[in-house]
Amino acid sequence: MYEKKMLGLDEADRIVNAIVEHVRNEKGVPISIAVVDYRGDLIKFVRMDGASWNTARVAQAKAYSAAKFRRNTTAVLEWMNQMKIQLADWADPNVTSIGGGVCIWDEQASPRTVIGAVAVSGFPQPEVDEQYANLGIAAMG
């Protein structure tokens, strides 16, 4: 029998709450946060008051792409270059290679599997978005 661990709303709540709390404590720029399941389907989305309208769409695309490609979005472009393919080759307008989408792994599975992804959008530097996403994942417990 095949069993798969699933990311749920409780975990998504913990991820989002940890990121929002951190941004508020740091008095950071307002951001958008998306949490998706292993297929890239949206579980939870938050756009903080004052976040740019574009961050909403970008956060969702980053999370979806991380889940779809089973890799953090910072690694997508390099991987595609190695495979000699481009984003357009996927015939999917929802994919992106902008950093800030991070996979959530089931490390106990053999082989390990992606159970979801989280993405942050709002900072000019994608590495900061990725740091915030990782902070949220760490809060999952």
Steps between C-alpha positions, in 0.01 A plus 500: 500500500619851418475766769580867467536756776287808426557862593184643654344825614644471854856491363423778252364715784819450703717587200310817411461616860874465568593699190245777563606529864866525397429769239298702752769468770769608255276777364572359156332577172153349453514171310285225355530138610370189323494142627417217259468122518723254312313563173531877531136553597451794733436421868543847647578844368556828685570846361601733780344845512699727272669223300540572132219359286755307292634310803176302519539339159876455530485326840246252366708435186816446708330249733335318209830481311696367799244222548474423129874484436582342840773755562536847645435762236853639537619172343242481220683713245831314541320164475316609184823625345660159568200329338511751210138599553324829576200593712290536184566133415273395787195659331399619846457874555513454878866397529786728598868481581500801733655407834287486813311173452617225736408131507372333814638147516390184679846395614370172646374374164729278295578654267424837656204675338365850466183549704456866410669832455495850643588823327545860598488798267566863578870555544719625215747221584363148442744362757316695773169353379660155526631568851149596612353188338754284685414677826137399447590139425708483819191608698306199373651295780 
